[in-house]
Amino acid sequence: MNPVERALHQELTGLLDRLATSLPEGGFEAIRAVNPTLRARLDDADAKLAAVRESLLDGYGRWRRALEDLENLWALGAWRSAAAEEPAEQSAPLAA
């Protein structure tokens, strides 16, 4: 589980804990059964939450790949810089 997944899981768990302490036993199903309009809104909110979660995880994946690309470019630059300096250092002892 990556850091973003952990944070989302903690927030969702916290929400469920708060709801569990504020609703009576069986409250979730009772509320959904009694009020169809509220049930539709809850279903819609659940779907939106899932879509936003997926978007955050997708964005975090792009973020990680961008970090890796940047790191790889810096490593390539350092490698090329070291490779460019290497022949000059090797030729100096040969000239002496």
C-alpha positions in Angstrom: 0.0 0.0 0.0 1.5 3.3 -1.1 1.4 6.5 1.1 -1.6 7.9 -0.7 -3.6 4.6 -0.3 -2.7 4.6 3.4 -3.9 8.2 3.9 -7.1 7.5 2.1 -7.7 4.3 4.1 -7.1 6.1 7.4 -9.6 8.8 6.4 -12.2 6.4 5.3 -11.7 4.3 8.4 -12.1 7.4 10.6 -15.3 8.3 8.8 -16.7 4.8 9.3 -15.8 4.9 13.0 -17.5 8.3 13.4 -20.6 7.0 11.6 -20.6 3.8 13.6 -20.7 5.7 16.9 -23.4 8.1 15.8 -25.9 5.6 14.3 -27.8 2.9 16.1 -27.2 -0.8 15.3 -28.6 -1.5 11.8 -28.9 2.2 11.2 -27.2 2.2 7.8 -29.7 -0.3 6.3 -32.7 1.2 8.0 -31.9 4.7 6.7 -31.4 3.4 3.2 -34.6 1.4 3.3 -36.8 4.1 4.7 -35.7 7.0 2.5 -35.2 6.1 -1.2 -34.1 9.6 -2.1 -31.4 9.6 0.6 -30.4 6.1 -0.5 -29.9 7.4 -4.1 -27.8 10.3 -2.8 -25.7 8.0 -0.6 -25.1 5.7 -3.6 -24.1 8.7 -5.7 -21.8 10.0 -2.9 -20.2 6.5 -2.7 -19.6 6.4 -6.4 -18.1 9.9 -6.4 -15.8 9.0 -3.5 -14.6 5.9 -5.4 -14.0 7.9 -8.6 -12.1 10.6 -6.7 -10.0 7.9 -4.9 -9.2 6.3 -8.3 -8.2 9.7 -9.7 -5.9 10.5 -6.7 -4.2 7.1 -7.0 -3.8 7.6 -10.7 -2.4 11.1 -10.1 0.0 9.7 -7.5 1.2 7.1 -10.0 1.9 9.8 -12.5 3.7 11.8 -9.8 5.9 8.8 -8.9 6.7 8.2 -12.6 7.6 11.9 -13.0 9.9 11.7 -10.0 11.6 8.6 -11.4 12.0 10.3 -14.8 13.6 13.3 -13.1 15.9 11.1 -11.1 16.9 9.2 -14.1 17.6 12.3 -16.1 19.8 13.7 -13.3 21.6 10.3 -13.1 22.2 10.4 -16.9 23.5 13.9 -16.7 25.9 13.0 -13.9 27.0 9.9 -15.8 27.6 11.9 -19.0 29.5 14.6 -17.0 31.7 12.0 -15.4 32.3 10.2 -18.7 33.2 13.5 -20.4 35.8 14.2 -17.6 37.2 10.7 -17.6 39.3 10.8 -20.8 41.0 14.1 -19.8 42.0 12.6 -16.5 43.3 9.4 -18.2 45.3 11.2 -20.8 47.2 13.4 -18.4 49.3 10.6 -16.9 50.0 9.3 -20.4 51.4 12.7 -21.5 53.7 12.8 -18.5 
